Amino acid sequence: MTTDRDEIVVSPNHVVFDLPEIVAVQEGLFEAVGLWVRFAVAADRSADAEPNPAARHKESQFTAARADVYNVCEWGGIDRLERDTRGGRIGHLRAAVVAQALVSLDDDLNEPHDLADVPVSINEYTGSHYTALHLLEGTVPRERITLAHTGPPVTRLDLLLAGESRATMLMEPFLSVALTHGAHVLGTYAYRGSQVVAPHLGGAQQEAYRTAVDKAVDLINADRARWAPTIAAEAGDRLDPADLRPDYYRYTHIAPFTERRFTETYAWMRSWRLSDGRSGYETLRALR
C-alpha cells in the first residue's frame, strides 16, 4: 500500500481503540512527520461476528494488502500473525488503554466467583475473550469457566439488555450504554493491545507513525471532553456523550513490545492452548 508519499492505510478497529490515530489524521499530525495516513473504509462489520478471526473486517483487509496497519488486543496480535499469510509483525503496544468490564443485569451475579458454569458472552479471539479468561481464572476453576461466542460488542449488549445473556464483557461506548440501563459491574480488566504492521514498513516509517500518535495522545489528554462525542457516536442515539464514563478508557504514549512481555503473554496463551507455540519474539517483533 505504500506509495512514494509514504501513504499508510489503517484498517479500522472500534473508535475507543483508534482514537489517537483518528485525531492524528484530523489534526494533520501524520503529515507533520512526513506520512500520509488514511483509514480504510469500514465496510459491513457483520464479518466481525465470524468465528474465524482471520475472516473479520480489519484482519481480512490487512491480509488482502488493502491496509498496512491495525490495532488489536495483545493476545490477538500474536494470534492473527500466527494465522496470517502476509507476514506482518507487532510494532508496539498501542496508545489506547481500555477496560473490558464484566457486566450483568442479574441480581444473583455480583462478583466473578458467581460466574462458575455461567456462560459469559464474548467475541472469540478478541479482547473480550482473553480478558474474560484473565478476570475469571483468579476465582473460578479453569474447568468451570464457560464462555459463549456471541459476536461483537453491539450484539453482546443487545443480548444482555434482552435478558438473553446473564453476563457479558463490554468496552466503551457499549459499556456506558449497559450501565445507563441498570447493569452492574462484576469486574474490569484494563489492557493496551498491540499494533500489527505490514512487513514492508521500515523502522523510520514506524518511528514517524509513533511520533504522530504520541502527539495525538497529548492533544486528547489535554481536553478529554472534546473527544468523548467521537467515542460515544459509535453507539448512535443509544448514548448521550455526557453519559460516556471517563474511567474505563485512557490514552498514553506508545510503548515497546518487549521480549519479557512477549514471553509472559505467550506462556499464558499456551497454557490455555490459544497458541501451539510456533512463534518466537524475533519472528513477531517489528524492526525499530
C-alpha positions as CSV (number, residue, x, y, z in Angstrom):
1,M,0.0,0.0,0.0
2,T,2.9,2.4,0.5
3,T,3.5,5.0,-2.3
4,D,6.3,7.4,-2.8
5,R,4.5,9.7,-0.4
6,D,4.7,7.0,2.3
7,E,0.9,6.5,2.5
8,I,-0.1,4.1,5.2
9,V,-3.7,2.7,5.3
10,V,-5.2,1.8,8.7
11,S,-7.7,-1.0,8.9
12,P,-10.3,0.4,11.4
13,N,-11.0,-1.0,14.8
14,H,-13.6,0.3,17.3
15,V,-13.2,4.1,17.9
16,V,-12.1,3.8,21.5
17,F,-9.1,1.9,20.4
18,D,-8.4,4.0,17.2
19,L,-8.9,7.5,18.7
20,P,-5.2,8.5,18.7
21,E,-4.9,7.7,15.0
22,I,-8.2,9.4,14.3
23,V,-7.0,12.5,16.0
24,A,-3.6,12.4,14.3
25,V,-5.4,12.2,10.9
26,Q,-7.8,15.0,11.7
27,E,-5.2,17.3,13.2
28,G,-2.6,16.8,10.4
29,L,-0.1,15.2,12.8
30,F,0.9,12.4,10.4
31,E,1.6,14.9,7.6
32,A,3.7,16.9,10.0
33,V,6.1,13.9,10.2
34,G,6.0,13.2,6.5
35,L,3.4,10.5,6.4
36,W,0.1,10.3,4.6
37,V,-2.2,8.1,6.6
38,R,-5.8,7.3,6.0
39,F,-8.3,4.8,7.3
40,A,-9.7,2.1,5.0
41,V,-13.4,2.4,4.5
42,A,-15.2,0.4,7.2
43,A,-17.4,-1.9,5.2
44,D,-20.1,-4.2,6.6
45,R,-18.9,-5.0,10.1
46,S,-21.1,-8.1,10.3
47,A,-18.0,-10.1,9.4
48,D,-16.7,-9.3,12.9
49,A,-19.0,-12.0,14.2
50,E,-17.2,-14.6,12.2
51,P,-15.8,-17.5,14.4
52,N,-12.6,-17.3,12.4
53,P,-10.9,-14.1,13.3
54,A,-8.9,-14.0,10.1
55,A,-12.2,-13.5,8.2
56,R,-13.2,-10.4,10.2
57,H,-13.0,-7.0,8.7
58,K,-9.8,-5.4,9.9
59,E,-7.9,-8.7,9.6
60,S,-9.1,-9.5,6.1
61,Q,-8.3,-6.0,4.9
62,F,-4.7,-6.5,6.1
63,T,-4.3,-10.0,4.7
64,A,-5.5,-8.8,1.3
65,A,-3.0,-5.9,1.4
66,R,-5.7,-3.3,1.4
67,A,-4.4,-2.0,4.7
68,D,-0.9,-1.7,6.2
69,V,-1.6,-1.5,10.0
70,Y,-4.3,-2.2,12.5
71,N,-4.5,-2.5,16.2
72,V,-5.9,-5.4,18.2
73,C,-5.5,-6.8,21.7
74,E,-2.0,-8.0,22.6
75,W,-3.0,-11.7,22.6
76,G,-5.0,-11.2,19.3
77,G,-1.9,-9.6,17.7
78,I,0.0,-12.8,18.3
79,D,-2.9,-15.0,17.2
80,R,-3.5,-13.1,14.0
81,L,0.1,-13.2,12.9
82,E,0.2,-16.9,13.5
83,R,-2.8,-17.3,11.3
84,D,-1.9,-14.7,8.6
85,T,0.0,-15.5,5.4
86,R,1.2,-12.0,4.7
87,G,4.0,-12.0,7.3
88,G,3.4,-8.9,9.4
89,R,4.9,-8.0,12.7
90,I,3.9,-6.4,16.0
91,G,5.2,-2.9,16.0
92,H,4.5,-1.7,19.5
93,L,1.9,-1.6,22.3
94,R,-0.8,0.8,21.3
95,A,-1.7,4.0,22.9
96,A,-5.2,3.1,24.0
97,V,-5.6,1.6,27.5
98,V,-9.2,0.3,27.6
99,A,-11.1,-1.7,30.1
100,Q,-13.3,-4.7,29.3
101,A,-15.9,-4.9,32.0
102,L,-17.8,-8.0,33.1
103,V,-21.4,-6.7,33.5
104,S,-24.7,-8.2,34.3
105,L,-28.4,-7.3,34.9
106,D,-28.9,-10.5,37.0
107,D,-29.2,-9.8,40.7
108,D,-27.8,-13.2,41.5
109,L,-24.5,-12.4,39.9
110,N,-22.4,-9.9,41.9
111,E,-18.8,-11.0,41.7
112,P,-16.6,-13.1,39.4
113,H,-16.9,-16.1,41.8
114,D,-20.6,-16.2,40.9
115,L,-19.8,-16.9,37.3
116,A,-18.8,-20.6,37.7
117,D,-20.6,-22.5,35.0
118,V,-22.5,-19.4,33.9
119,P,-21.9,-18.6,30.2
120,V,-20.2,-15.2,29.7
121,S,-20.8,-13.6,26.2
122,I,-17.6,-12.8,24.3
123,N,-16.3,-12.5,20.8
124,E,-13.7,-15.3,20.4
125,Y,-10.1,-14.3,20.0
126,T,-10.7,-10.6,20.8
127,G,-10.0,-8.6,23.9
128,S,-13.4,-9.7,25.4
129,H,-12.3,-13.3,25.2
130,Y,-8.8,-13.0,26.6
131,T,-9.7,-10.6,29.3
132,A,-12.6,-12.7,30.4
133,L,-10.2,-15.6,31.0
134,H,-7.8,-13.4,32.9
135,L,-10.5,-11.9,35.0
136,L,-12.2,-15.2,35.9
137,E,-9.3,-17.6,36.4
138,G,-8.3,-16.0,39.7
139,T,-11.5,-17.1,41.4
140,V,-13.2,-19.7,39.2
141,P,-11.5,-23.0,38.5
142,R,-10.5,-23.1,34.8
143,E,-12.7,-26.1,34.1
144,R,-15.8,-24.2,35.3
145,I,-15.2,-21.1,33.2
146,T,-17.8,-21.0,30.4
147,L,-17.5,-18.6,27.5
148,A,-20.1,-18.1,24.8
149,H,-19.1,-16.7,21.4
150,T,-21.9,-14.3,20.6
151,G,-20.2,-11.8,18.4
152,P,-19.1,-8.1,18.5
153,P,-19.9,-5.7,21.4
154,V,-23.2,-4.3,20.0
155,T,-24.5,-7.9,19.7
156,R,-23.4,-8.7,23.2
157,L,-25.1,-5.5,24.5
158,D,-28.3,-6.4,22.8
159,L,-28.4,-9.9,24.2
160,L,-27.7,-8.5,27.7
161,L,-30.5,-5.9,27.5
162,A,-32.9,-8.5,26.1
163,G,-32.2,-10.8,29.0
164,E,-30.8,-13.5,26.7
165,S,-27.3,-13.2,28.3
166,R,-26.8,-13.3,32.0
167,A,-23.3,-11.8,31.8
168,T,-21.1,-10.2,29.1
169,M,-17.8,-8.5,28.5
170,L,-18.1,-4.9,27.2
171,M,-15.9,-1.9,26.5
172,E,-16.8,1.7,25.7
173,P,-19.1,3.1,24.5
174,F,-21.3,-0.1,24.8
175,L,-20.3,-0.4,28.5
176,S,-21.8,3.0,29.3
177,V,-25.0,2.1,27.4
178,A,-25.3,-1.0,29.6
179,L,-24.7,1.0,32.7
180,T,-27.4,3.5,31.8
181,H,-29.8,0.6,31.6
182,G,-29.0,-0.5,35.1
183,A,-26.3,-3.1,34.5
184,H,-23.8,-3.6,37.3
185,V,-20.0,-4.3,37.0
186,L,-18.6,-7.5,38.4
187,G,-15.0,-6.8,37.5
188,T,-12.9,-4.9,35.0
189,Y,-9.6,-5.7,33.2
190,A,-7.6,-2.9,31.6
191,Y,-5.3,-3.7,28.7
192,R,-3.3,-2.0,26.0
193,G,-3.2,-4.1,22.9
194,S,-0.7,-4.1,20.0
195,Q,-0.3,-2.7,16.6
196,V,0.1,-5.1,13.7
197,V,2.3,-3.7,10.9
198,A,2.9,-4.9,7.3
199,P,6.3,-6.3,6.6
200,H,7.3,-3.6,4.1
201,L,7.0,-0.7,6.7
202,G,10.5,0.3,7.7
203,G,11.8,1.4,11.0
204,A,11.8,5.1,10.1
205,Q,8.2,5.0,8.9
206,Q,7.2,3.2,12.1
207,E,9.0,5.7,14.3
208,A,7.4,8.7,12.5
209,Y,4.0,7.0,13.0
210,R,4.6,6.6,16.7
211,T,5.7,10.2,17.0
212,A,2.4,11.4,15.4
213,V,0.3,9.1,17.6
214,D,2.1,10.3,20.8
215,K,1.4,13.9,19.9
216,A,-2.3,13.0,19.3
217,V,-2.3,11.4,22.8
218,D,-1.1,14.7,24.3
219,L,-3.9,16.5,22.5
220,I,-6.6,14.1,23.7
221,N,-5.3,14.2,27.3
222,A,-5.3,18.0,27.3
223,D,-9.1,18.0,26.7
224,R,-10.7,14.6,27.0
225,A,-14.2,16.0,26.9
226,R,-13.6,17.3,23.4
227,W,-13.2,13.8,22.1
228,A,-15.9,12.0,24.1
229,P,-18.6,12.5,21.5
230,T,-16.3,10.8,18.9
231,I,-16.2,7.7,21.0
232,A,-19.9,7.9,22.1
233,A,-21.0,8.2,18.4
234,E,-20.3,4.5,17.8
235,A,-23.3,3.7,20.0
236,G,-25.5,6.0,17.9
237,D,-28.6,7.6,19.6
238,R,-28.3,5.0,22.4
239,L,-25.9,7.1,24.4
240,D,-25.7,10.8,25.2
241,P,-22.0,11.7,25.1
242,A,-22.4,13.2,28.6
243,D,-23.1,9.7,29.8
244,L,-19.9,8.2,28.5
245,R,-17.9,7.1,31.6
246,P,-14.4,8.6,31.7
247,D,-12.9,6.0,33.9
248,Y,-12.9,3.0,31.5
249,Y,-10.5,4.2,28.9
250,R,-7.5,6.5,28.7
251,Y,-4.5,7.1,26.4
252,T,-0.8,7.0,27.0
253,H,2.3,7.2,24.8
254,I,3.1,4.1,22.8
255,A,5.4,1.5,24.5
256,P,7.7,-1.1,23.1
257,F,6.6,-4.7,22.8
258,T,9.5,-6.2,24.8
259,E,10.8,-9.7,24.9
260,R,9.8,-10.1,28.5
261,R,6.3,-9.0,27.7
262,F,6.1,-11.4,24.8
263,T,7.4,-14.3,26.8
264,E,4.9,-13.9,29.7
265,T,2.0,-13.3,27.3
266,Y,2.9,-16.3,25.1
267,A,3.3,-18.6,28.1
268,W,-0.2,-17.7,29.3
269,M,-1.7,-18.2,25.8
270,R,-0.1,-21.6,25.5
271,S,-1.4,-22.6,29.0
272,W,-4.9,-22.1,27.6
273,R,-4.0,-23.7,24.2
274,L,-4.6,-20.5,22.5
275,S,-1.4,-21.0,20.5
276,D,0.6,-24.0,19.5
277,G,3.8,-22.3,20.4
278,R,5.1,-21.9,16.8
279,S,6.4,-18.4,17.2
280,G,9.3,-16.6,18.9
281,Y,9.9,-13.0,19.9
282,E,12.2,-12.4,16.9
283,T,9.7,-13.7,14.4
284,L,6.9,-11.4,15.6
285,R,8.7,-8.2,16.7
286,A,8.9,-5.4,14.1
287,L,12.2,-3.6,13.4
288,R,12.6,-0.3,15.2
